[in-house]
Amino acid sequence: MKNPRIAPLVLLLIFVCGDVVGAPPEASSKSRPRGVLILAIDTLRADRVGAFGRAPSITPNIDRLASDAIVFESHYAPASWSLPCYSSLFTGALPSRHGVLDQNQRLPDHLYTLAEVLGVYGYRAAGFVGGSHLTGVFNLKQGFEVWEDEPNFGSFFHSVPRAMAWLDRLAVDEPFLLMVHGYDCHTPYFVPNSLGEIFDPEYRGKVHDLDLLDFTRLHQIRDGHYYPDRKVPVSADPRRLPIEGRVIELAERDIDHIRSHYDASVWYVDLWIGVLLDGLRERGLYDDTLILLIGDHGEDLMEHGFFFHRNALYRHNIHTPLLFKLPGNRWAGRRVSNAVSTVDVMPTLLGLIGVEPPVDQVDGRDLGIGLDEDVAPEEGPVFSVLADQQSIIDRKWHLIRRTGQSRRYDPEIELYDFGGDPDESRDLADSLPGVVTDLVRELDRWLAAQPSAPKAESVNLDARLERALRKGGYWEHEKREGGEINRGAESRSDSRDHRPPSGIR
């Protein structure tokens, strides 16, 4: 059982009475919004959103929300895949503290989640998510009274209608925390009813002829070549794997068409975001709801030789949108360029509501402090980690360091200039040894200060979830007792047999 570190009296009343009888004095009821909405868009790169620089924009609904919000232009994820990122989002803890770094680990029970903290103050919590790494078995549902996580790799098509139906069941003026999530932008960038062709309708070529828009086949593409005979343990960096069998060269036109499908998935998500936000307006909830929009991590679109995200910490793998729309549109139009991290989200959101975070687990900072006085958050380094890589972003520089097996195939150190090289195509490590030394020293200092959290508990996955995660690009494709793992021949159409929302502007 957890130690009652937040508002002990209130927690005791909850445990005994099953109800929230009051709130501690430090949480002013005047500062608390009616609702908190988390819009979590899986695998969304910042540079694909109009409010974050995409021109022409393909995200009018997100852009409209951003005009009512404060936008953090330089938000970086603490890892490049979902499970550690959402664990950090919900707890404010770095992966080194929550310990969720491997494929089948669960969020530890002893950490308080955002839903648990807000539950103390009477917020009813519901999550409508796309399963897979957000399936309940991984314990991200901790503190939510409703957590619907079907189907695996589900779409906003599934989550948005369910979320609006849940809102309609709330009592008048009942405070709520609502999380809505979808995997639409995840490989293989599936958009229904041929809408994936919307940005490149004239294309005819190998992407269609070879059916490359498939989980497995996308991961068999490396450096502009398709290797159809290659067995792909996609949890590893695909550049490290041996070349096998046939080689089919892809033209830049083919690669661009795959990218256009990613853009179509972003456009499709934006349609559903519009449906949800219009639903809030129609219900009279938009003005008094604190809305957080965030991408958990990004995606490499062949900038470094592959389509995916799990295996690297390049900028496009970790730079994602972050914005807060406050009640009454406070701070609307404000933009913050200083680098921030996902671990800052929980303390910031709680601070905006007037609630103290659980201080002995939060590694992030409240980004809202000082903004009323027009003082931006302090500029400082931001860190990201994988099991065998670490990354530090400090103003204009981004350093990536590899350890263990990953050093066999790639440079131990890479250094990039954010301002002059946004796609990180020119490694400056050899030409700027002084910058490398300073950043490595800072990275080592940070690592030495990290808590040595116990390894998170592993979970046993049922066969259906295991198959979905393997198909989605996680874990190695291998034989298992009782048969052979599906190697991705299935399409996502079984969970995506739907039409786009109608009546969208």
Beta strands, then each sheet from edge to edge (+ up, - down):
strand 1: 35-41
strand 2: 70-72
strand 3: 75-76
strand 4: 124-128
strand 5: 146-148
strand 6: 176-182
strand 7: 221-222
strand 8: 225-226
strand 9: 248-249
strand 10: 289-295
strand 11: 300-301
strand 12: 307-308
strand 13: 319-320
strand 14: 322-325
strand 15: 335-336
strand 16: 340-341
strand 17: 382-386
strand 18: 389-394
strand 19: 397-402
strand 20: 413-417
strand 21: 479-480
strand 22: 483-484
sheet 1: 5+ 4+ 6+ 1+ 10+ 14- 2+ 15+
sheet 2: 13+ 3- 16-
sheet 3: 7+ 8- 9+
sheet 4: 11+ 12-
sheet 5: 17+ 18- 19+ 20-
sheet 6: 21+ 22-
end
